[in-house]
Amino acid sequence: MLRRVALLARVSRNPSLRPSTSRYLVTPSRRNLQVASVLTRDDEILINRGDFIGVKPTNIKEDHRRTPENVIMLLREYHQKNARINGEHFMAGVLLPLEAGTNESNAFSDAFKRSADRFAPFVVSLCGTTMSDVASENRLVMLNRLWTTFEKLGRLNMLRQRRPYQRSLEIPITVDMFNERISSWLQNNNDFDPTELLQEIEMKHKLEPDAKTFSLLLQQLAFSGKGNSAESWEYEMAKRGIVRNLDVHCSMVLCAAAARNYVKTDHLIEQAVEKYSNSAQSAALAAALVGSAAAGDIERLRKLLRRAVIVTEAGGRRRNVLDVDFRAVFDVIWLLAKSSKSGDGKEYSALCEQILEHANRTKGFFKYLVRESERHVAHELYFTAIPILIDTLRVEDCLKNQRKGSFVVQMLPRFCNQMIRKGLHVDSVKEVCNRISASFGTEYHFYHSLLYAILTYKNYTPYEKYEMLEAFVDVIDPERERSHLTLPLLTACTNIQERLKMIYRITRILGYSDISTLDTKVMSRILLYPMLDSYDNGRNTFEVRLDTIARVLKSFGVSPEASWKLIFNWWKNRCANNEGNAHDNSDMSKWLQYRYSEIFDSPARPSKASENPPDFETFKSFVADGDYERVHSLLLKHGWPKDTDFYIVAPQIIDLYLESADWGCTTKMLNMLSAACNRFHDSEHDVYPVKNFDLLNILRRRITENAGLEVSAIIDYVYELRRMFPNAVAEYDTLVDTIQASHRLFSGVLFNPVENERSVDLTAGRVDRIIELLVTLIKLDMITLHMNETLTPSIINTVLNSLGWSAAVDTWLKFQSNLYLSNGMISLLKYSIGWTQNRSHTHFVLHKAKSFLSESRANSIYVAALVAVKREDEAEKFLASGHHGIKPLDAVHVFRLLNAINYKSYDERFVVSFARLCLQYTDLMEDSSACAIFHNDWLKLCETKRLGQLPVELYDLFKSFGRPLDYEQTKKVWRLAKVHSKLTQKWIFGSGGLLNVTEESQKQHNDSFESKFRALEEKLNSPDGSQFSSQQETLSMDSQGRQEMDRFVANVTKLQLVDEIEDLRKAVGKKKKEQLEAQV
């Protein structure tokens, strides 16, 4: 259909076949003859055409069966279906035929004269965002040309009306046309004076503006920074008898928001609800959002976004949605992208992605999504175009027979063409490419489209094409197997000397050493025949000229072997196609035979036995020995050894380079490793040689290498690593290594990685970038944060100590809204309760936490914070009230969280106090599975820290509440207590002890520990010591026990306790085996 629209502008030159614009009469006169539209070079520049070799404009054929009415009808139909049109179809189908009608009337101009009220406003509206593939400045040029054409046709027909024998019509300028013109100006960011335009409408054209006109003029006031003068325009409306409607009211909201008048904005939003019903609040909020984005007031914008969020439920899933029209959401994203400092949308790309994720996806969302992605690309806003383009693959309300991915296939080449056409710097091109590759993967072959754009761009010199190819050759062809990629570089050169210089760059720098693999016909035409003719002085024989060609090629980096193969292929092509005379071909054959024996059979030829690459075992031994220089030398000279087992060598060589090599060598090795690993193409991530924590360690080294590296640069490198190692994703098996690597990484971002000092440059803006870094790592599956993660509490604690309470709370709120991570509230509560003792701060945190957390978990964290700052009495009072609603599983989660936070400096008092409060005031002792997890966690803590007195105390505590440990757990307590008892008797209370302990202290120790330890030992040594009720309850295989077992496994899986799952499986298997043997 896209082509059909432009076809309709052409009419046959045969008068009998011309279409008529009248239903009743066909008059084949000369003025109805329509000249075929021809795009000039200026026209092609306006619509971004004609810049690439082999990319032709739309094939516009003459079709006498189509009328201008059908052209407009098809454009209108395509606009309604897709919310956009193609600039080329507007230029060739509407604008050029109308301009031709100013010189000599044609069918198109006559149709507009008869139906101007139907056609003219519509075609003017097409010059706005509807023409999404054309930049705004070019759309303004086309709009001005269209408007000038309307005025010329009007003046021309006024002159023709003096001839009474000739009936003529004109195209009148109407208010609707002016409204569409103003709307197009606003969409194209055209600056104009609303007062002067109003005078032109009323004085020059004698028209009466309507409410829509004033609404559009008020929008211009807002965007031009004159929103404070909006009240005077309300008086102008009243003078003309125009009543304010909802559109005008929203324009007033827009003016107030753009002027940063918060009180008036909120008042107008409330007033909209009072005057126009509750449904008007959405439109008023949308105007306020657009106004704040236009003013660059980001903090106000965030507050309004949070205010506009509602909760919807669909299919049992809850989703936070912006209760505003999605068109306003796209306007906000557009304004943010345009206001970014770099001009490419990078600064606000994360915020735009978050806004887009919560957009209200009602009917028509997908077609506007497609239109906006084209619009952002056309205006070089690449970093905001990427998330919009990604979102086209997520839309679910498309037709079942519509392939959503087909648009991405069409759009990515346009992406490449626009970057090359606009001369984007190579570093920026790399950043964009890394993000696209990380987001879409390799299935869309984005780098193929990029390379095609580089090599076919008409305005590139051969050297510029070479520079761009050099920048991406390691990604496109790491193994240097696609030598044909260099052929366009040679064909772009204009003479032999330039081609020889280019051959030197190709062979010596790019690494394509064998030019004989290039197309023989092309090489003979552009290189060999010209060289052969240039060395013919009338005296040189054919063989001498071949010697000269080989010698010259050798001086420009071509090996003798490659030169011989190239000439050999040339000889075969000449013989096959009967080129040249038989005598020259015979001389060439003799020369090839002679040179073959000289090059390939010469005894003086150096043997390559000493250059054979080492086998894998030898290479692996070099890596194990830490011989970095030798390893790097072998990699550069021979590449990876044959049959290399990358599952073994990849982790070792990454650690070796990160510890010993400089960053340049490390980058080279990573590129080679990426090319080797990605040859596997395994869908199973667990067999990928490089792990996600390896990538985090590489990021850490990158930060250490550049102490002043900006966080935005780190984010860019994250995308590059994901492009290099697409399958190195976070897994359950790598959880522990991932946690350690992520903590090391963010400690390097927050602190000076060299001196381990607090960063003096930590600002609110840098904190926002750090949050964006964490979001990016999670989005790209480099990090997975579970329920009891401790990364965000450590970040918030650092922000709290550096920037204060407000910045820390803002950071915590962003973690909640972006990632639904609320564990940082433990740091805030400990600070507000233990240090500032500010109850309002505490209540604020609890109130905000319950927006994302259940009341049970929020109260559990609150109780844990009270106990951690030694406020046990206050915690007990809160629990005793009976309104806490804490569930056993949430109490266990929080207990584990605090133990993880206090891992380096454990708090023995907290463990006992929190356990006692949970047993006394919650249902913990009634939940056997939660108790089992609770036991395993504190036992694991005691075993790790080699504690002996704490496990005995906890054992007695749980026993006193009727929840004793099972046999295995009791045995672990006894072992820990036994070691503790031996050590205390030897080093403290023994005769050779290091401390001078009094008898009173020894007596207290015996009463508090030794007596409990002896009782525990007697219990284990008793005849029925192995029969514990808790063990029987846990391992029973009846139906109720099996349900408890499943629940226990689910809880353990959530808490990610591998060892407990394994123990449980062994116990269940053993019990089943015993029952089976009993049945037998």
N, C-alpha and C positions, 0 to 999 in steps of 0.2 A: 504493500500500500504506500510505502514511503516514496517509491518511484512514481507511482501513478499520479500523485499530486502535482509534481513538477511537469509531467507530460502534458497536462491539460492546458498549459499556457501556449502551446504551439497550435497553429492552425494551418491547414494546407494552403499552398499558394494558388491552387485551382479555385476560382471564384465559385464554381458550381458545387464544390465540396465544403465550402466554409460553413461553420455552424451559425445559426441565427440566434439572436438574443430575444427575439420576439416569438410569441406563441403562434402568431397568425400570419406573419409576413416575412418572407426572405427576400431581401434586396441586395443582390451581389454588387455593391458599390465599392469604390476604392477605399473609402474611409473605414470600412469594416475589415479590411485586410490586416491581419495580425502578423507581425514579423517575428520569426523564431527568436527566442531569447538566447543570447550568447553571453557567457560569463567572461568579463574582462579580468585582468590580473588584479586590479583593485577590488573587484567584487569577490574574487577568490580569497584575498587576504581578509576581507571582512568576515567570511564564513569559515575560515581555517581550512582552505582547500588548496591543492596544487603545490604543497611543500615537499612531497615525498615522491620518489621515482616509482612508477608503477601503480600509484594510487590515483585512479581517474575519477573525475566528477560523476555524478549520477547520469546515467545514459538517458537523456531526454529525447524521446521520439515524438514526431508529429502525430497527432491523432485528431482527425477532423470530426470524430463522433462525439467529442467532449465539448461542453460549453463552459464558459466562465462560472456560471452558477454551480456547475458540478465541481469545479475546482474549489470554490469556497465551501461547498457542502462536504467534500472529502476532508478538507483541512479542519472544519468544525467537528466532524466525526472523529478524526484522529486525535484532536485535542480533548474531546470528551472521554475517549477511551484511555488515553495515555498521559493527559495533563501536560503535554509537551509537543513541540513540532521540531522539525529539522530546519536549520537555518538555510540550507541550500534550496529546499523546496519553497520556502518563503521568498527567497531572492529570485529564483527562476520562475516560480509559479505565480507570484503576485507583484512584486516590486518592479521587476524589469518590464513586464507587459504594460503596467500602468505608466511607467516613465516613457515607454514607446508611444503611448497614447497622447502625450503632450505635444508631440511633433505631428502625428497623423492619427486620427481616431481609429481605434480598432475595436474588436468585439469586447475586449475586456474593459476598456474605459467606458464604452457605451453601457455595459451591464452595470457598472458602478454608478453611472449617472441615473439610471432608472431605479436602482434599489440601494441608494446610498445609505439610507437609514438601517438597512439590513447588513450591508457588507462593511461599510467604512469603520464603525466602532469595533467590529470584530477583528479586522486586520490590524488596526492600531493596537489592540490588546495583545496581539501576537508578538509585539516588539518588547515585551517584558520578560519575566522569568520563564514564560512558556517556551521561548526559544533558548533552551537550556544549554545547547552546545556552542553558543556564541557568547563572547565576553561582553560585559555591560557597555563598555565604550564603543564597541562595534555595533551593538544594538541601537545605541543612541544615534549613530550615523545613519543607520537604516531607517530609524524612526523619523529623523529630520528629512531624509530624502522622500519618504512616503508623505509626510505632511506638506512638503514643498510641492510634491506632485498634485495633491488635492487642491492646493491653492492655485497652481498653474491651470489645472483643468477648469476650475471655477472662473478664472479671469478669461481664459480662452473662449469659453462658451458665452460669457457676457459680450464679447466682441462679435461672436457669430450670430447673436440674437438680432443684430442690426439687419441681417439679410432675411427678408420675410419669406423667401422661397425655401429656406433651409431650417428645418425644425431642430432645435438644439436644447440640451439639458445641461445643468451644472451639478457639481457635487457640493451640497451645502455643508457648512461647518455647524455641527450641533453640539448641545451640551453633553450628550453621551460621548461624542468623539473627544471633547475636551476632558471629560472625566477619565476616559481610557488613556488619553495622552498623559495626564497628570499621574495616573497609576503607573504607567510605564516609566515615567521619570523617576518616581519613587523606587521602583524595583531596580532601576539602573543607577541609583545613587547620583542622580543629576541634581545639582544645586540650583535652585531658582527662588525668586522672591515671591511669596504668596500674594502680597499686596499688589504688586505690578501685574501678576497674572490675573487676579480678580478684576482689575481695571480693564485689562485687555478683553476679557470675556464679556464684560458689560458695555464698555465704551466702543471698542473696535468692532466686535462681532454682534452687538446688540442682543446678547443672550441673557437668560435668567438662570443663575446658578441654583442648584438644588442642594438637598442635605448631603448627598454623596460628595458634591464638589467641596463643601466646607469640611466634611470629614477628611478628605484627602489633603486639603490645605493645612488643616491642623496637624496632620501627620508630618508634613514638611516642616512646620514650626518645631515639632519635637526633634526631628532628625537634624535640624540646623542649629539646635541649641537655644532656641527662643521659646521654649515651652512656657515660660513664665508669663508671656503675653497672650495666652490662650483665652483669658477671660474677656479681653476686648473683642475677640472674634465672636464670642457668644452674643455680644451686643450687635455686631454686624448682622448676624443671623436673625436676630429679633427685628431689626429694621426692615428686613426683606420678608418677614412673615414665615420664616423657616423654623419649625419646631424641632427641638433636639430629640433625636431618636437614639437607639442603643448604639449604632455605629458612631454617631457623633460623640456620645458619652464615652465610649471606649477610646476615641481619639483624645478626649480631654484627659482620661487616665494616662494615656501614653505621654502626653505633654508633661503632666505632673511627675511621672516616673522618670522621664528623661531629664527633667530639671532637678532631680534628687529631692523633691519635696515629698518626704515620706508621709507626713501627716495628711496632706491633701490627697495623696494617692490612696491611702487607706480609707479616707472619708468618701472618696468617689466610688471605691469598690463597694462599700456598705450602701451607698446611695443607689448604686445600680441594682442591688438586691431589692431595695425598698420600692423602686420605681418600676422595674421590669421583671420581677419575680426572681426566684432562686436560681433559675437557669442562667440568668445574666451574670452571675458571679464568675462563671468559667470564662466568659468573654472578657470581663473586666480584668481578671487575673492574667489572662493571656496578654492583654495590652500592657499591664504593669511589667510583666516579664520582658516583653520586647523593649519597653522604655528603659529598663535597668540595663539590659544588654547593650542598647545603643549608647547609654551614658558611660559604659565601662565600669559600672558599679557592681563588682563581682560579689561582694559580701551581701549586698542587698538582694542580688539575684538569687544567691543560695537560700536566703531566708524565704523569699517568695516561692522558690521551688519546693521547699519543705512545706510551705503553707498550702500549696496546690496538690499535694499528694493525698490520694485516697486509697483505700484498701479494697480490692475486688477479689472475688472468688470465682474460679472457673475450673470445673473438673476436679474439685477438691483441693485445688492449689490456691494459695493466697498470693497476691501480687500487688506491689505498691505501684500505682499508676498516677501520672500527672493528669489532673482533671481539667485539662485545657485542650483546645483543638490542636491536632498534630501539625497544622500549618504554622501555628504560632511557635511550636517547638522548633520547626525547621528555620523559622526566621531568627530565633534566638541563637541557634547554632551558627547560622550565617553571619550574624553580627559579631559573635565572639571570634569567629575565624578571621573576619576582616579586621578586627581590632588587635590581633596578635602582633607583638613587636616584630617578629621575623617576617610577617606578611604571608606566611604559608599555613597558618592555623595550628602550628605545632604547640604553641604555648597553652592552648585550651583544648587540646585534643582529648585529654582524659576526661575533662568536665563534659565535653560534648558527647563523648561515648556514654557517660553515665546518664546524661539527660535523655539520650536516644533510647537507652535501655528501658527507661520508665515511661516512654511516650505511650499515649493512648492509641492503640492500633485499631482504629475503626475502619470502615469501608473507605477505600481510596488511598490507604496509607502506602501501599506498595508502589503505586504509580508515582506518587510524590517522592517516595524514597529514591526511585530510579532517576527522577528529574533532578533532585538535589545533588545526587552523586555526579551527574553530568555537569551541573552548574558549578560545583566546587572545583572539578577538574579544569573546566574552561577558564576559571579565574585563578588557577595555580594554587589553590588551597588544598594541597595534596594530603596533608596530615589529618584533615577533617573529612576529606573525601573517602579515605580508607575505611573508617568505622561505618560510614553510611553505606559504602559498597558491601562491606561484610554483612550488614544487616539485611541486605536483599536476599541472602541465603537463609535467613531465619524466619521470614514471613510465612505464615501458615495459611493465610486466607486467599492464596492464589488459586486459580483454576487447577484442577487435577491434571489436565492435559497440558498445562503450561510449564515449561522447563525454566525454573528460576535461575539455574546456573548458566543458561545461555546468555543472559545479559552480562554476567561477569566475563564470559568469553569475549563478548563484543567490547566491553568497557576497558579491559586491561590494555589492549593495543592503543586505544585512545589515550589512556594514561601515559603510555610510553611516548606516543607522538607529541603530546603536549609538553612533556618535560624536555624533550629534545628540541622542539620548535622554539620554546621560550628560553633556551640556553641555560637551563638550570645547572648550577655548579655540580661537578662530579661527586663531591662529598655529599651534597644534598640528595642527588640521585641515588647514591648508595643507601642513605638512610631510608628513603621512601621504598626502595626495592627490598631492603631487609624486612620492613614492616609488612609489605605485601606478601613476601615469601613466608614469613612466620605466620601470617593470618590465613593464607589460602593454600599453602603447601606447594608441591611441585606439579600437581595434576593440571594446572592451567598453563604451565610453560611460560611464565611471565618473562623470564630472561630471554627466551626466543623472540618474543615481541619487542623487547628492548633492543636486542641486537639488530633486528630487522629495521627498526626505526633509526638506529645509529648509521647503518650502512646505506640506507636509502634516502637520507635527508639531503635535499638538494643544496642547501646553503652551507653545508660542512665542507671544509677543505679536506684533502686526503690526510693531512697531518692531524686535524681535529678528529677525524674518524679513527685514526690510529690511537690517539690518546684515550678516547672513550673505550675502544676495544681493549687497550692495555689495562684499563682500570677494572674491567669485568672479565677478563679472560680466565682468571683463576676460578671464577664461579661457573662460567659458561662451558669451558673446556679445560678442566684441570689436568687431564692426561695428554693434552695436545694431540688429540686424535682427529679433530675436525679442521684440517688445514684449509678446506674450501672457504672458511670464514674470512680468510685473508685476501681472497681473490678480488672482492670489491675495492679493497684498498689500492690494488695495482691498476684496476680499470679506471679508477678516479684520477690517477696521475695523467698528466698531459704530455710528457715526453719521456725518453729513455732514462735520462739521468735521474729524474724523480722516481721512476720505477725501481732503479737500481738502489737508490737510497732507501726506498721503502722495503725492498727485499732484505737489506741489511738489518733494518729494525725487526722485520718479521722473523728472520733466522736467529739473530743474536739476542734480541730482547724478549720478543714474544715466545720464542722457543720452538717455532716450527722450522726445524732444521732441514727437512726434506721437501724442497719445492717441486720435486718431480711428481708428487701426488696431486698437484693442481691440474685443472683441466688442460689437456694438451692443445686443443684447438685455440682456446683463449690465450694461453701462454705464447703460442707460436705467432698469433696475430698481434699481440700487444708488446712482445718482448723479443722473441727469437728472430723473426723476419726483419724487424727494424734494425736489430743489432747486426744481422748478417749484411743488410744493405749498407749500413753506416761504415762497415769495415771493408767495403769493396772499393779499392782505389784503382781498379783496372789491372793491377799487377799481382795481387794476392790470389792464390789459388783457393779453392773451396775449403780444403783441409786447413789451410793457414787461418782462414777466417773462423773456422770452428775452434781452432786452438785459441784464438784471441777471445772468442766468446767464453770458453771455459776458464781462461785466465782472468778475465774481467769478473765473471761470476764469483770466482774464488776470492778475489780482492774485496768483494762485497758480502763475504760471510758464507757463501755457499760451498759446501764440501765437494771435493772432486767426485765422490760417489754420486751425490745428488745431481751434479752437473751432467755426468755421464748418463744417468737414468733419464733426465729431462730430454737430452738430445736423442737418446734411444727412442723414447716415446714419440718425439717429433718425427724421427725417421719412419717409424711404423705408420704414423698418421699420413705422412707424405706418400708412402707406398700404397696405402689402402685407398686413398682418395686421388691417386695419380697426379699429385702435385709436383711441380718442378720437372726438370728433365732427367732422363735416366742416367746420364753421366754424373750429375751432382748427387743423385741418390746412391750411385755406386761409390763415389768418393766418400760419402757420409758413412756407408757401410764399412769401408776399409778403415776409416778413422775410428769408428766405434770398436772394431776388432783390435786395432793397435792399442787404443787407450784402455781397453778392458784388461789386456794382459799387463799393462803398466800400472793400473790402479788396483786390480783385484788379485792378480797372480804374482805380483812383484815379491821376491824374497826379502827385499829391504823393508817391506811393510811391517810395522811394529805389531808384535803379538799382543792380543788382548787377554791373554791368560792371566796376567797379573792384575787385570782390571775387572775380573769377574766379581760380581757382588757377593757378599757373604751370605751363607745360608741363615735360616731363621734362628737356629740354636746359637750360632755365634753372635748374631745381632742381639738376641735376648740376653746373652751373658754380658755384652757391653752395657746394656741398659741396667741390668742388675748391679753391675759394678759402679754405676754412677758416672761413667765416662761420657759426659755430655758432649764434649767437643768431637770425639770420635763418632758418636752416634749421629750428630748433626752433619758431619762431613759425609758419612755414608748415605744419609738421607738425600742430601743435595746431589750427590754424584750418581747414586744408583736407585734412589727411591726405596720403597718398602721391599724387603726380601720376598722372594716367592714363597707362597704357602704361609704367609704370616698369620699367626693366630692373634687377632686383634683383641679378643676377649681376655687374653693374658697380658699382652704388651701395652695395650692402650692405657690402663690405669697407671702402670709403672712409668711410662714415658711422659705422661702428663705431670705426674709428681716430680719427675726428674727435671723437666724444663721449668716448672714453676719455682723450683728451689735454686736452680743453677744458671739457667739461660737468661739472656737479656730479652727484652720484650719483642724486638724485631725477629729474632730467631724463634721465639715462642709462637708468634703469629704465623710464620712460615710453616712450622711443624703442624699447627692446628689446621691450616688450609689443606695440607697433604693428608692429615688424618681424617678430615671431613670428607674429602673425595674418596678415600679408601673405605670408610665406614658406610657411606651412603650407597655403595655398590651392592650392599647386601639386600636392600629393599625388603627387609623383614617386617611383617606386620606385627609380630610379637615384640613388644618393647623390652621384655625381660632378657632378650638375647642381644640387645644393642650393646656394643662394646663400651661406649661412653655413657656414664651415669649423670643424673642431674646434679648431684653434689660436686661432680668434677667441674661442671659449668659454674657453680657458685664459687668454687675455689679459684677458677680462672678470673672471675669478676673481682674477687678479693685481690688477686695479684695485680690486676689492672688498676685498682684504686691505689695500691701500694706504690706502683710504678709512677703514678701521677698524683701527688698528694693534694693538689688543688683542683682535681677533676670535678667538673660540675655534675650534679646528679642527672641532668638531662642527657649528658654524654654517656653516663653509665646506662641509662635506659636505652639509648641507641645501640650500645654494644650488647645489651641483652637481646635485642631483636637480631643482631648479627649472629650471636651464638646460637639462637634458635634456628636461624636459617642454615647455619653450618651443621648443626646436630639436631635434626628435627625429631628424632625418636628418643632423645635423652630426657625423659619425663619423670616426674616424681612417682615413686612406687612405694608400696607398703614395705617391701624388703629393705629399702634404703632410707627408712624413716629416721633412724637414729643419726646416720651420717648427714642427712639433710638438715636436721635440727641444729647440729653442731656447725655445719657450714653456713647456714643462714644467720646464726648468731655472730659468727666471725665476720661475715659480710657486712651486716648492719652496724657492728661495732666499728668497722672501718669507715662507714659512711658518716656515723655520728661523731666519731672521735678522730684525732690525728692518727693515722695508721702507723706512722713511723715512731712518734714520741709517746703514743698512747695517752695523749692529753685531750681534754674536752675541746671540741671544736669551737673556736671563738666566732666563727661565721654562722653559727646555727641561728637562723631566722625563721619567721613564720613561713616565708616563701620556700625556704629550703626544706622545711618540714613537709609542706605540701608536695614537693617533688619526691621526698622520701616515701610518702604514702603512695604516690603514683608509681614509684619503683616497686614497692611491695605488691600493688595491684597488678602491675605488669608481670611480675614473676609468677604470681598465682594464675593469672590468665593464660600464660604460656606454659603452665604445668611444670615449672621449675621448682616450685615450693607448694606443699600442701600443709595447711595449718589445721590441726585437729581441735577438738573441743577444749583441751587443756594446754593449748599452746602458750608459751611464755615469751614469744617475740614481741608482741604488741605491748605487754606490760613493761618490758625493758625499754622500749622506745618511749613510751609515755613517761616513764620514770626519768629518763634523760631530759625530755622536754620540760618536765615539771621542775627539775633542778636548774635548767638553763633559762627558760623563758617564763616560768611562773604558772600560776593556776589557770588563767584564762586560755593560754595557748595549749596547755595540756588537755583541758576539757574539749576544746575545739578539735584537737587531734583525735581524742577518743570518740567524739561524735562522728568524725569522718570515717574512722575505722568501723563504726557500727553501720553507718549508712552505705558505705562502699563494699564492705566485706562481711558484715554481720559478725564482727569480732568485738566482744564486750569484756574480755578478760582484763583489759587495762583499767577497769573501774576499781580493781583491788588496790592499785597504786594510788588512785585518787582518794579512795576511802581511807586508806591508812594515813595519807597526808592530811586530809581534812579532820579526821578524828584524833590522830595522835600528835600532829604538829600545830595546825592552826586552830583546832577545836572549834571550827565554824560549822554549826548545825545546818545553816541554810545551804552551804555547799554540799554537805552530806545528803540532805533531802533532795537537792537538785539532781545529783548524780543518781540516786535511787529512782527518782521519778523518770528521768530519761532512759535509764536502763530497762525499765519495765515496758518501754515501747518496743524493745527488740528481744528481751528475755522473758521467760516465765517468772511469775512471782516467786516460785520456789527457788529457782537458781539465783535470782537477784538477792533474796533474803539470805540464802546460804553464803553468798560472797560477803554480804554485810556482817553476818555473824563471824565469819572467818576473819574479817578485817578487825572487828572489835577484839577478838581473842589475840590477834597478832600484835596489837598495840597495848596489850595487857589491860583490857577492859572486860574481863570475864564477868564481872557483876552486872554490867550493863547488857552484855550478851545474854546472860541467864535471865535477866528481867524481861528482855524482848521475847525470848523463847517461852517463858512462863506465861505470857499473856495469852498464848494459844491461837494467835491469829497469823502465825508466820507461814503456815502452809508448806513447810519444807518437806520434800520427798526424799526418801533414803538415797536414791540414785544420784540426785543433785548434790546431796551432802557428800557422797563419795567422790563425785567429780571435783568439787571444790577442795576437798581434802587432798586429792592428788595434785590439783593445781598449786596449792600453797606449798606442798612438799617439793614440787618441781621448781618453783620460784626460789625457795630457800635451800636448794640443793647444796650449794657451796657452804653455806653457814646455816645448818639446820637448827630449828627451834624445838627443843625437846619439850618445853613447857606447852607450846602450842599443840603439839601432837596429842598429848594427854588431855589437855583441857577441851580441845575441840571434840575429841572422841567421847569424852564424858558427857558433854552437852548434847551431842547427837544421840547417844544412847538413852539419855534421860528424857529428852523433850521431843524426839522425833520417833518415827516408826522404824528406825534402823534395826533394832534388835529383833523385830518381827519379820524382817526381810532377810532370809538366809543367803540369797545370792549376793545382795549388796554387802552383807557382812563378810562374805568370803572374799569379795574384791577388796574391802577395807582391810582385812587381815593381810592379804597378799601384798598390798601396797606398803603398809608399815613394816612388814617383815622384810620386804625388799630394801626399804630404806635402812633398816637396822643392819642387814647383811652388807650393804654397800659401805656404810659408815663404820662397820664392825662395832656396833653398840651391844652391850650386854645387860645393862640395868634397865634401859627403856623397854625392851620386849617383855621382861618379867613383869614390869609394872602394868603394861597394856594387857598382858595375859590375865593378870588378876582383875583388871578393870572389866574386861569383857565377861570373865567368869562370874563376877559379882552381879552382872545384869542378866545372867542366864543365857549367855551366848558364848560358851567356851570354844576353844579352838579344836580342830580335829587332830588326829594322831600325828600326821606329818607336820602340820604347822606347830604343834606342841614340841615335837622333836627339834624343829629348827630353833625354837625359843630356848630349849635346853642346851643345844650346842653353843649358841651365842652366850648364854649365861655361864656355861662351863668355862669357856675361854676367858671371859671377864673375871670369873672367880679365881682362876689360876694366876692371871696377871696381877690382880690386886693383892693376892696373898704373897706373891713373889716380890713385887716392887714397892708395895705400900705397907702392908702389915707384917711382912716377913722380917726376920732378924737382920737381913742385909738390905732392908728397904731403903729407898732414897729419901723418904720423908719421915720426919719425926712425929709419928701419929700417937696421940694419947690413947689410953685404954678406953676412955669415954667415947671417943670417935670410933674406935674399933667395935665397941659394943653397939653403937647406933648403926653401924654398917651391918653388923650381924643381924640386928633386929629387922632392918629395912630390906636387905638383899639376901643374905645368906640363908635366913630362915625360909624365905619364899623359894629360893633356889633348891633347897633340900626338899621342901614339900613337892616341888615340881618333879624332882628326880625320883622321889618315892612313888609318885603317881605313875611315872613311866615304867618303873621297875615292878609295879604290882602285877599279879597274874592276869588281871583283866585290863591292863593299861592300854592295850591297843583297841579296846572296844569303846569308842566314843560315840555318843549319840549324834553329834554333828556330822561325823564321818558317815554313819549309817544313813542319815538324812540326805546327805549330799549324793551318795553313791547308790541309793535305792533306785531300782529300775521299774517300779510300777508306773502307772500313767501319770500320777501327780508328780512323782520324782522326775519323770522324763520332761514334763513341762518346765519344772524348775531348772533342769539342766539346760534346756534350750534358751531359757531366759538368761541364765548365767553366761552362756556362750555369747549371746547377743550383747550383753553388757560388757563382757571382756573384749569383744571385737570393737565396740565403740571406744573403749579405753585403750585399745591397741596394745594388749598384753600378750605377746606371742608365747612366752613361757607358760603362762597360766592356761592358755588354750591347749597347748601340747600336753601339759600334765593332766588336764581334764580328759582329753581324748584317750590317753593311756589308761586312766582309771576306768573309764567307761568300757574300753576294749577288754581290760582285765576282768571286769565284772561279768561282761557277756561271755567271756571264755570260761569263767568258773561255772556260770549257769549251764552252759552247753555241756561241760564235762559232767556236771551233776545229772543232767537229763540222760546222758549216755550211760 
